[in-house]
Amino acid sequence: MKIFYKVLLLTLLISVSSCSTTHKFKKEFKDHQKESEFFKGFVLYNPETRTQIINHNGSKLFTPASNTKLYTFYSAYKTLGDSLKGLEYHKSNDTLYIKGAADPSLLYDFEDSNTIPFLKKHDGPIVLLDESLDDNRYGNGWSWEDYQYYYMPERSLFPMYGNVFTYSMKGGSIASNPSYFKKNITVLDSTDMNREFEENKFYLERLDSTSNYIPFKTSTKLAAELLSDTLKKTITVKKLSKDLNFQTLNSVAVDSVYKQMLVVSDNFIAEQLMLQVAKEVNNTYNVEDGIEYILENHLQNLPQKPVWRDGSGLSVYNLFSPEDTVHLLTKMYQEIPLKKLMDYLPVGGESGTLRSWYGGKDKPYVYAKSGTLSNTYCLSGYIITKKGTVLIFSYMNNNYNRPNSNIRREMQEQLSNIYETY
């Protein structure tokens, strides 16, 4: 009987502690709303008890930045199967006709891709069919003036190298990948431009030894030339003049691609995946077609109606609520084995965009996707508490005029308290 009362007392103490912490958080958020110049929302949810522990501005819409990639991941997970489509092909006599399938993995550090070995194996002529996206190369709401920065490569039907050119000055000579563009580099004493807007003309400072990661302008002609350079054989470009019976070549398993997108927040992969989703569900290479399908068929019960414009979160038009994102994360938790799900995500204090933040003293406890734009920082994912409870959260901050580190530091303290308490 004494043991029973001790257990009961311990349970009551834990419950009181949790309630006290919850009350403290709610008061902090309420006080913040009165005093702060910016807008924040936070939802903390227990999927096992199906209870919202905390909800502050959970139904309000926020700019999510790269939290959008969680929606892209789920879209791809529900539609693309185990492997990505690498290309479509048709053999006629000794000629191989190929066309792009928006595959992000080609020559982009995914060593197990089947595409290049498949093309190398063919002895006859290879013809790349001249087709284009049913979409713009940049997304709706992107900052087009960022065209020369690594985080905004173009969308394309036959991407290669992540649609990014890497180059630097090494010991007085230029190192570049792909080497094809080396002839297009002009070395200057100083420059504030990396590339011309409408041309693949690149610039490099003579004394700059850092690596430059610059998106290049894409086209079918350029894809054929880059492919020719890789295969060491001429790839010709032709318009499709008659219907051909195309087959599909799968390139890589999806898991490594999903992990790359989420852990390092790869915008290029996110956009290309949404193009593949659109092709799969609507037979168009148009991101918004894919989004429309997912919202109508897989995310039709979101608490609030979002504004969703791209795959990466670069668009300033995107709007999601914390409740929306917790709803999505709950579906992911219910449908994907926990170990597999955690492996897709950045880990606090250990990997990707969370390597320097949200680390645990003894073991990691935050598995989440961050999202950063100017005056915006969001973090959404899972906390595995000290007691082993899995909690789902979405924390969104918009319109602040202070350093990101200040926002993260405050969030880190709060998430650590949640880990210790619940």
Secondary structure, DSSP 8 states (H G I E B T S, - for coil): -HHHHHHHHHHHHHHHHHHHHHHHHHHHHHHHHHH-SSEEEEEEEETTTTEEEEEESTTS-B--GGGHHHHHHHHHHHHS-SEEEEEEEEEETTEEEEEE---TTTTTT-TT-SHHHHHHH--S-EEEE----SS-SS-TT--GGGTTSTT-----SS--GGGEEEEEEETTEEEEESGGGGGGEEEES--S-SB-SSS--EEEETT--S-EEEE----HHHHHHHHHHHHTS-EEEE---S----EEEEEEEHHHHHHHHHHTT-HHHHHHHHHHHHHHHHSS--HHHHHHHHHHHTSTT-SS--B---SSS--TT-BB-HHHHHHHHHHHHHHS-HHHHHHHS-BTTTSGGGTTSS--SSS--EEEEEEEETTEEEEEEEEE-TTS-EEEEEEEEES--S-HHHHHHHHHHHHHHHHHH-
